[in-house]
Amino acid sequence: MLREVARFHGMSLALKEEDRETFQREILSNVRETFFVPENEEWYRSYYQAAIKTTVATVKKRKKP
């Protein structure tokens, strides 16, 4: 599955570089973001704040001898 997702992603990047007009028409007008949308902004904000706190706490613990 990951290989196929990577192929799709690679093909879309190649299309973007080789034929920007088709990319604009076919990809940008038909593919929609489903996760990073304004309705989810507050959830992601909270998630990343918690992730930062956890990371900082982990780094602080590891610094101590």
C-alpha positions in Angstrom: 0.0 0.0 0.0 2.8 2.4 0.9 4.5 1.8 -2.4 1.3 2.6 -4.3 0.8 5.8 -2.3 4.4 6.8 -3.0 3.9 6.2 -6.7 0.7 8.3 -6.7 2.5 11.1 -4.9 5.5 10.9 -7.2 3.2 11.0 -10.3 1.4 14.0 -9.0 4.7 15.8 -8.3 5.9 14.9 -11.8 2.6 16.1 -13.4 2.9 19.4 -11.4 6.4 20.0 -12.9 5.7 18.7 -16.4 2.2 19.9 -17.1 1.1 22.6 -14.6 -2.1 23.3 -16.5 -3.4 19.7 -16.3 -2.3 19.6 -12.7 -4.2 22.7 -11.8 -7.3 21.5 -13.7 -7.4 17.8 -12.6 -5.7 17.7 -9.2 -6.3 21.0 -7.5 -9.9 21.1 -8.6 -10.8 17.5 -7.7 -8.6 16.6 -4.7 -9.6 18.0 -1.3 -7.8 18.1 1.9 -9.6 16.1 4.5 -7.5 16.5 7.7 -6.0 19.9 7.7 -9.2 21.9 7.3 -10.3 25.0 9.3 -12.9 23.0 11.2 -10.1 20.9 12.7 -7.7 23.8 13.5 -8.4 23.8 17.3 -7.9 20.0 17.6 -4.5 20.3 15.8 -3.5 23.3 17.9 -4.2 21.3 21.1 -2.5 18.2 19.8 0.7 20.0 18.8 0.8 22.0 22.1 0.6 18.7 24.0 3.3 17.1 21.7 5.6 20.1 22.3 5.2 19.8 26.1 5.9 16.1 26.0 9.0 16.6 23.8 10.4 19.3 26.0 9.8 17.2 29.2 11.5 14.2 27.5 14.5 16.3 26.5 14.8 17.8 30.0 14.8 14.3 31.6 17.5 13.0 29.2 19.8 16.0 29.9 20.1 15.1 33.6 23.0 12.8 34.5 
